[in-house]
Amino acid sequence: MTRFSRPAVRVLAVALASCAAGCSVRQGAINMIADTLAGSGTTFASDDDPDLIRDALPFSLKLMESVLAETPEHRGLLSALCRGFALYAKAFVEVEADRVEDRSFRRSVEIKRRARNLYLRARDYGLRGLEVAHPGFAGAVRASTQAASVLGPEDVELAYWTGVTWCAAAALSKDDPGLVSELPQGEALVRRAFALEPDYDQGAIHQFLITFEGGRPASMGGSLEKARAHFRRAVELTGGQSAAPYVALAEAVCVQLQDRREFESMLKQALAIDPAARPAWRLANLIFQRRARRLLEQADDLFLE
């Protein structure tokens, strides 16, 4: 202090205060942007052009990642990134792999590998989000599925999406036994979310469990009865206005039972839904209706009769 005159000290103090205020304003602006981006999924969900969303989503996700670099513990943004990469991988990348499989098996394998990597990216964002409230959680749940028991009601969304993407990555990893062996970790997170809020997001967990329970043989823990119970509850919660449960039951249960009549009935019910009736589900319904049409085209290959 003795080296500066009093006016100089006052100028320095004002400068430091301005800098602090500027940093605070900048961080506030970043948080505001992060909040806005975290809530942008509702805009996508109501869109009526899946191809537009397919092309726009990568830019949106990269923008979120850029903002996240400035506020790395923003839980809403971490959750949005987990959901966003899951949507992109499932609705657009995996679908493309199925579409090209008949023409080029090798290309299909490459695309599925990309989908797996996107699921892992989503999972890692989800784990980061859970670690914000539960430091060390990622390592703990890898060591023991019992770690999922520490999650509470405020963690349901992240637990569900992290678990779903973990399971999806494991399902696409027949060439990676280490990742396949982590399927119980993903399942534990989904089960914990289900225990905390079974009807979360109008039956989203029920819709996942239709496939998870119905797509596995009984020897591996699957149950067609449980899959049907989840189907009934999902339809009840959505008032029959979501195509997802019908497509899931057709693909996971009807094909396994080789019941072509029920398979076609389920898919026709999915196609009969008016996407405009529930704007918040418009995009999902359009995507699942595309899947329903594709499955109907493949019926002769899926059934042995």
C-alpha positions in Angstrom: 0.0 0.0 0.0 2.9 2.3 0.7 4.0 2.1 -2.9 0.7 3.6 -4.3 -0.9 7.0 -3.8 -4.4 7.0 -2.4 -5.9 7.9 -5.8 -4.1 5.0 -7.4 -5.3 2.6 -4.6 -8.9 3.8 -5.2 -8.5 3.2 -9.0 -7.1 -0.2 -8.4 -9.9 -1.1 -6.0 -12.5 0.0 -8.6 -10.8 -2.0 -11.3 -10.8 -5.1 -9.2 -14.4 -4.7 -8.2 -15.4 -4.2 -11.9 -13.5 -7.3 -12.8 -15.2 -9.3 -10.1 -18.6 -8.0 -11.2 -17.8 -8.7 -14.8 -16.8 -12.3 -14.0 -20.0 -12.7 -12.0 -22.1 -11.3 -14.9 -20.4 -13.6 -17.4 -21.0 -16.6 -15.2 -24.6 -15.6 -14.7 -25.0 -15.3 -18.5 -23.5 -18.7 -19.1 -25.8 -20.3 -16.5 -28.8 -18.6 -18.2 -27.7 -20.0 -21.6 -27.2 -23.5 -20.0 -30.6 -23.4 -18.4 -32.2 -22.5 -21.8 -30.3 -25.2 -23.7 -31.2 -27.8 -21.0 -34.9 -27.1 -21.6 -34.7 -27.1 -25.4 -35.8 -30.7 -25.7 -39.5 -29.8 -25.5 -39.1 -27.8 -28.7 -37.6 -30.8 -30.5 -40.2 -33.2 -29.0 -43.1 -31.3 -30.6 -41.5 -31.0 -34.1 -43.3 -32.7 -37.0 -40.2 -33.3 -39.1 -37.9 -36.1 -37.9 -35.4 -35.5 -40.7 -35.0 -31.8 -39.7 -34.3 -32.9 -36.1 -31.9 -35.5 -37.3 -29.9 -32.8 -39.1 -30.2 -30.2 -36.3 -29.5 -32.3 -33.3 -25.7 -32.7 -33.7 -25.3 -28.9 -33.8 -27.4 -28.5 -30.7 -25.5 -31.2 -28.8 -22.1 -29.6 -29.7 -23.4 -26.3 -28.6 -24.4 -27.8 -25.3 -21.0 -29.3 -24.9 -19.3 -26.0 -25.6 -21.4 -24.3 -22.9 -20.8 -27.2 -20.5 -17.1 -26.6 -20.8 -17.8 -23.2 -19.1 -20.0 -24.6 -16.4 -19.0 -28.3 -16.0 -21.3 -29.1 -13.1 -24.6 -27.8 -14.5 -26.8 -30.8 -13.8 -29.6 -29.7 -16.1 -27.2 -29.5 -19.1 -25.6 -32.8 -18.2 -29.0 -34.4 -18.1 -30.0 -32.8 -21.5 -26.8 -34.1 -23.1 -27.5 -37.6 -21.8 -31.0 -37.5 -23.2 -29.9 -35.8 -26.4 -27.2 -38.3 -27.3 -29.5 -41.2 -26.4 -32.2 -39.8 -28.7 -29.8 -39.3 -31.6 -28.2 -42.7 -31.2 -31.5 -44.6 -31.0 -33.8 -42.7 -33.3 -31.3 -41.9 -36.1 -28.0 -43.9 -35.9 -29.3 -47.3 -35.0 -32.2 -46.9 -37.4 -29.7 -46.2 -40.2 -27.7 -49.4 -39.3 -30.9 -51.5 -39.6 -31.7 -49.8 -42.9 -28.4 -50.6 -44.6 -27.9 -54.1 -43.1 -29.5 -55.9 -46.1 -27.1 -54.1 -48.5 -23.9 -54.0 -46.5 -23.5 -56.0 -43.3 -20.0 -54.4 -42.8 -21.4 -50.9 -43.0 -24.2 -51.8 -40.6 -21.6 -53.0 -38.1 -19.7 -49.7 -38.4 -22.8 -47.7 -37.8 -23.8 -49.8 -34.8 -20.3 -49.2 -33.4 -20.9 -45.5 -33.8 -24.3 -45.8 -32.0 -22.6 -47.7 -29.2 -20.0 -44.9 -28.8 -22.8 -42.3 -28.7 -24.6 -44.3 -26.0 -21.4 -44.4 -24.0 -21.0 -40.6 -24.4 -24.6 -40.2 -23.1 -23.9 -42.5 -20.2 -20.8 -40.6 -19.2 -22.7 -37.3 -19.1 -25.3 -39.0 -17.0 -22.8 -40.3 -14.6 -21.2 -36.9 -14.3 -24.6 -35.5 -13.5 -25.2 -38.0 -10.8 -21.7 -37.3 -9.4 -22.6 -33.6 -8.9 -24.9 -34.6 -6.1 -23.1 -37.9 -5.1 -19.3 -37.5 -5.4 -17.6 -40.7 -6.4 -20.8 -42.3 -7.6 -19.5 -43.5 -11.0 -16.7 -45.5 -9.4 -19.0 -46.9 -6.7 -21.7 -48.1 -9.1 -19.1 -49.8 -11.3 -17.8 -51.6 -8.2 -21.2 -52.6 -6.9 -24.8 -52.2 -8.2 -25.8 -51.6 -4.6 -24.4 -48.1 -4.9 -27.6 -47.2 -6.9 -29.5 -47.2 -3.5 -28.0 -43.8 -2.6 -30.0 -42.1 -5.3 -33.1 -40.2 -4.4 -36.2 -38.8 -6.0 -34.3 -35.8 -7.4 -32.1 -38.3 -9.3 -34.8 -40.2 -11.2 -34.3 -38.5 -14.6 -30.5 -38.9 -14.6 -30.7 -42.5 -13.2 -33.2 -43.5 -15.9 -31.3 -42.1 -18.8 -27.9 -43.1 -17.6 -29.2 -46.7 -17.0 -30.9 -46.9 -20.4 -27.9 -45.7 -22.3 -25.6 -48.0 -20.4 -27.9 -51.0 -21.2 -28.1 -49.9 -24.9 -24.3 -49.7 -25.2 -23.9 -53.2 -23.6 -26.5 -54.6 -26.1 -24.4 -53.4 -29.0 -21.2 -54.7 -27.6 -21.0 -58.4 -28.5 -17.4 -57.8 -29.4 -16.6 -56.3 -26.0 -17.2 -58.8 -23.1 -16.1 -56.1 -20.6 -18.9 -53.8 -21.6 -21.4 -56.6 -21.8 -20.5 -57.5 -18.2 -21.6 -54.0 -17.2 -25.2 -54.6 -18.2 -26.2 -55.1 -14.5 -25.0 -51.6 -13.7 -27.3 -50.1 -16.2 -30.1 -52.3 -15.1 -29.6 -51.3 -11.5 -29.9 -47.6 -12.3 -33.2 -48.2 -14.3 -34.5 -50.3 -11.5 -33.7 -47.7 -8.9 -35.5 -45.0 -11.0 -38.4 -47.3 -11.2 -38.5 -48.0 -7.5 -38.5 -44.2 -6.8 -41.0 -43.2 -9.5 -42.4 -46.1 -11.5 -44.7 -43.9 -13.7 -42.0 -41.3 -14.5 -42.6 -39.3 -17.6 -45.9 -40.9 -18.5 -44.5 -44.4 -18.4 -41.1 -44.0 -20.0 -39.6 -46.7 -17.7 -42.5 -49.1 -18.4 -41.8 -48.6 -22.1 -38.2 -49.5 -21.7 -39.0 -52.5 -19.5 -41.3 -53.9 -22.2 -38.2 -54.4 -24.3 -35.8 -55.3 -21.5 -38.1 -57.9 -20.0 -39.5 -59.3 -23.2 -36.3 -59.3 -25.2 -34.4 -61.7 -23.0 -35.0 -65.4 -22.5 -36.2 -66.6 -19.1 -32.8 -68.2 -18.5 -31.3 -64.7 -18.5 -33.9 -63.1 -16.3 -36.5 -62.1 -18.9 -40.2 -62.4 -18.4 -42.9 -62.2 -21.1 -45.5 -61.8 -18.3 -43.7 -58.8 -16.9 -43.2 -57.3 -20.3 -47.0 -57.5 -20.9 -47.7 -55.9 -17.5 -45.4 -53.0 -18.4 -47.1 -52.7 -21.7 -50.5 -52.5 -20.2 -49.4 -49.8 -17.7 -47.6 -47.8 -20.4 -50.7 -47.8 -22.6 -52.8 -46.8 -19.6 -50.5 -43.9 -18.6 -50.4 -42.6 -22.2 -54.0 -43.1 -22.9 -53.1 -45.2 -25.9 -51.7 -42.1 -27.6 -48.0 -43.2 -27.7 -46.8 -45.5 -30.4 -43.8 -46.7 -28.4 -45.4 -49.4 -26.3 -47.1 -51.0 -29.3 -43.9 -51.1 -31.3 -41.9 -52.4 -28.3 -44.3 -55.3 -27.6 -44.4 -56.2 -31.3 -40.6 -56.3 -31.6 -39.7 -57.8 -28.3 -42.5 -60.2 -27.5 -44.5 -61.0 -30.6 -41.4 -61.9 -32.7 -40.1 -64.1 -29.9 -43.4 -65.9 -29.6 -43.7 -66.0 -33.4 -47.2 -64.5 -33.1 -47.6 -62.7 -36.4 -51.2 -61.8 -35.9 -50.5 -60.0 -32.7 -47.4 -58.4 -34.2 -49.4 -56.9 -37.0 -52.2 -55.8 -34.7 -49.8 -54.0 -32.4 -48.0 -52.2 -35.3 -51.3 -51.2 -36.9 -52.5 -49.7 -33.6 -49.2 -47.7 -33.5 -49.8 -46.4 -37.0 -53.4 -45.5 -36.2 -52.3 -42.9 -33.6 -52.6 -39.3 -34.7 -49.2 -37.6 -33.9 -50.9 -34.2 -33.7 -53.2 -35.3 -30.9 -50.4 -35.0 -28.4 -47.9 -32.3 -29.6 -45.4 -33.1 -26.8 -45.1 -36.7 -28.2 -45.3 -35.8 -31.9 -41.7 -36.4 -32.8 -41.5 -39.7 -30.8 -44.7 -40.9 -32.4 -43.5 -40.1 -35.9 -40.2 -41.9 -35.2 -41.9 -45.0 -33.8 -44.4 -45.1 -36.7 -41.5 -45.1 -39.1 -40.2 -48.1 -37.1 -43.6 -49.8 -37.3 -43.7 -49.5 -41.1 -40.2 -50.9 -41.3 -41.1 -53.9 -39.1 -44.2 -54.6 -41.2 -42.1 -54.6 -44.3 -39.7 -57.1 -42.6 -42.5 -59.4 -41.4 -41.7 -62.2 -43.8 -38.1 -62.4 -42.6 -39.1 -62.2 -38.9 -41.6 -65.0 -38.9 -40.9 -68.6 -40.0 -44.3 -69.6 -41.1 
